[in-house]
Amino acid sequence: MSEFVPLGEQIEIDEVLAEPTSERVISLLNEAQLYDKEGKLNCLHQVQELIIHKDPSLLDNFMDEVIAFQQDASAEVRKCVISFMEEACKKDPGSLSKVVPILQYTMSDNNVNILKRVLTCVNQLYRLILEFLLTRKSVTDEMVGMWESMKDIKNQVLDLVESSDNVGVKTQAIKFLETLILLQTKKDSEQLLDKGPEIEISLDSVIFESNGDLQGGIDFLRRSCRARQTA
């Protein structure tokens, strides 16, 4: 048996359903600025659902507006923004150039829970960052800036492993370093043959980090992949 909906409420529901996604996102972002923590979280969760899952083409239009909430006084709201940035990068790796410098800045957040969430996010995105660099036809200033931010994050993580008194933060920092070790361990020839033509991110592909030659490192990896495919 269907549930009765009052006429006034039904009209409001119909108006929301008929509203273009972009206009709905604008309304939610405007409403979020007026609400307290719970209201902001509700609006931002809806924005994430609309942009990430319903219409990813809106990412470029509203990324800055969502990131602006990273300045909010509520740690829960700031964590919500980090989750949005992580999902945005997974949906569109082109967002990495904008997101990684924000994550670098957020590493200085005094809230322990925010720091743990940033470390989890960076751990999830690191391989994606390397793959993104590999698939670009040329190196842009934004890519170089992103990589410099990523290197700074790694240095901060190393400092956290030594200096942090928080067990949770230290645990997440160590997990990130484990990811780096797995991705940046040089593979021997037998392992490479076993992988066949599949792209393998390893120390071979990121050796350029030592001399800052981003384009040279990308070219090196591309030549290695082509040689492996023709072997």
C-alpha positions in Angstrom: 0.0 0.0 0.0 1.5 3.4 -1.0 2.2 6.0 1.6 0.1 9.1 1.5 2.1 12.3 0.8 0.4 15.7 1.5 -0.1 17.8 -1.6 2.2 20.6 -0.4 5.1 18.1 0.3 4.5 16.3 -3.0 4.8 19.6 -4.9 8.2 20.3 -3.1 9.4 16.8 -4.0 8.4 17.2 -7.6 10.2 20.6 -7.8 13.4 19.0 -6.4 13.2 16.1 -8.8 12.7 18.5 -11.8 15.5 20.9 -10.7 18.7 20.6 -12.9 21.6 18.9 -11.1 23.8 22.0 -11.3 21.2 24.2 -9.8 20.5 21.7 -7.0 24.2 21.7 -6.2 24.3 25.5 -6.1 21.3 25.5 -3.7 22.9 22.9 -1.5 26.2 24.7 -1.3 24.4 28.0 -0.4 22.3 26.3 2.2 25.4 24.6 3.7 26.9 28.0 4.5 23.9 28.9 6.6 23.7 25.7 8.7 25.4 24.3 11.7 27.6 21.2 11.5 24.9 18.6 10.9 23.2 20.7 8.3 26.5 21.3 6.5 27.3 17.6 6.5 23.9 16.7 5.1 24.2 19.2 2.3 27.8 18.2 1.5 26.9 14.5 1.4 24.1 15.3 -1.1 26.5 17.4 -3.2 29.0 14.5 -3.3 26.3 12.1 -4.4 25.1 14.5 -7.1 28.5 15.4 -8.5 30.5 12.2 -8.0 27.8 9.6 -8.8 25.2 11.4 -10.8 27.0 14.0 -12.9 30.8 13.9 -12.7 31.0 16.6 -15.5 30.2 19.1 -12.7 33.4 18.4 -10.9 35.3 21.2 -12.6 32.5 23.7 -11.9 32.2 23.0 -8.2 35.5 21.6 -6.9 36.6 25.0 -5.5 33.3 25.7 -3.8 33.4 22.3 -2.0 37.1 22.7 -1.1 36.3 26.1 0.5 34.6 24.2 3.3 38.1 22.8 4.3 38.3 26.1 6.3 35.3 25.2 8.4 35.6 25.2 12.2 34.1 21.7 12.4 36.5 18.8 12.1 33.7 16.6 10.8 33.0 19.0 8.0 36.7 19.1 7.1 36.8 15.3 7.1 33.8 15.3 4.7 35.7 17.6 2.3 38.7 15.2 2.3 36.4 12.3 1.5 34.9 14.4 -1.4 38.4 15.2 -2.7 39.4 11.5 -2.6 36.3 10.3 -4.4 36.7 13.1 -6.9 40.3 12.0 -7.8 39.2 8.4 -8.2 36.4 9.5 -10.5 38.5 12.0 -12.4 42.3 11.8 -11.9 42.6 15.2 -13.5 41.5 16.6 -10.2 44.8 15.4 -8.6 46.6 18.6 -9.6 44.2 20.7 -7.6 43.7 18.2 -4.7 47.2 17.2 -3.8 48.4 20.7 -2.9 45.3 21.1 -0.7 46.2 17.8 1.1 49.7 19.1 1.6 48.2 22.2 3.3 45.8 20.0 5.4 48.7 18.0 6.7 49.3 21.0 9.1 45.8 20.7 10.6 46.1 20.5 14.4 43.2 18.1 14.7 44.5 14.5 15.0 41.4 13.0 13.3 41.9 15.3 10.3 45.6 14.3 10.1 44.7 10.6 10.2 42.1 11.1 7.5 44.6 12.9 5.2 47.1 10.1 5.6 44.4 7.6 4.7 43.5 9.6 1.7 47.1 10.1 0.5 47.7 6.3 0.9 44.7 5.7 -1.4 45.7 8.2 -4.0 49.5 7.6 -4.3 49.4 4.9 -6.9 46.8 6.9 -8.8 49.1 9.9 -8.8 51.9 7.8 -10.4 49.6 6.3 -13.0 48.3 9.8 -13.8 51.7 11.1 -14.4 52.5 8.2 -16.7 49.5 8.7 -18.9 50.0 12.4 -19.6 51.4 13.3 -23.0 53.5 16.2 -21.6 54.4 17.7 -18.3 52.6 20.8 -17.2 53.4 23.3 -14.5 50.4 22.0 -12.5 51.8 18.5 -12.7 55.2 19.6 -11.4 53.5 21.5 -8.6 51.5 18.5 -7.7 54.6 16.3 -7.6 56.4 18.8 -5.4 53.5 18.8 -3.0 53.5 15.0 -2.9 57.2 15.0 -2.1 56.6 17.4 0.7 53.8 15.2 2.1 56.2 12.3 2.1 58.7 14.3 4.1 56.0 15.3 6.5 55.0 11.6 6.9 58.6 10.6 7.7 58.7 13.3 10.4 55.4 12.0 11.8 56.7 8.5 12.1 59.6 9.8 14.3 57.8 12.6 16.2 54.1 11.9 16.6 52.9 10.8 20.0 49.6 9.7 18.6 49.4 5.9 17.9 46.7 6.3 15.3 48.6 9.0 13.4 51.8 6.9 13.6 50.0 3.8 12.4 48.6 5.6 9.3 52.0 7.2 8.6 53.6 3.7 8.6 50.9 2.3 6.4 51.6 5.0 3.8 55.3 4.3 4.0 54.5 0.6 3.4 52.6 1.6 0.2 55.7 3.6 -0.9 57.9 0.7 -0.3 55.7 -1.7 -2.3 55.3 0.7 -5.2 58.9 1.9 -5.3 60.8 -1.4 -4.8 62.8 -2.2 -7.8 61.5 -5.3 -9.6 63.9 -7.9 -10.8 63.8 -9.2 -14.4 61.9 -12.4 -13.6 59.1 -10.4 -11.9 58.9 -8.1 -14.9 58.6 -11.0 -17.3 55.8 -12.5 -15.1 53.9 -9.2 -15.3 54.0 -9.2 -19.1 52.8 -6.0 -20.8 51.0 -4.8 -17.6 52.3 -1.5 -16.3 54.1 -1.9 -13.1 54.7 1.1 -10.9 58.0 0.7 -9.1 61.3 2.4 -8.3 62.1 2.1 -12.0 59.2 4.5 -12.8 59.8 7.1 -10.0 63.6 7.1 -10.0 63.4 10.7 -11.4 62.3 11.8 -7.9 66.0 12.0 -6.9 66.9 14.6 -9.5 63.6 16.4 -9.9 63.3 15.5 -13.6 59.7 14.7 -13.8 59.5 14.6 -17.6 62.7 12.4 -17.8 61.2 9.9 -15.3 57.9 9.6 -17.3 59.8 9.1 -20.5 61.9 6.4 -18.9 58.9 4.5 -17.7 57.2 4.7 -21.1 60.3 3.4 -22.8 60.5 0.5 -20.3 56.8 -0.4 -20.9 57.2 -0.4 -24.7 60.3 -2.5 -24.4 58.5 -5.0 -22.2 55.6 -5.2 -24.6 57.8 -6.0 -27.6 60.1 -8.5 -25.7 
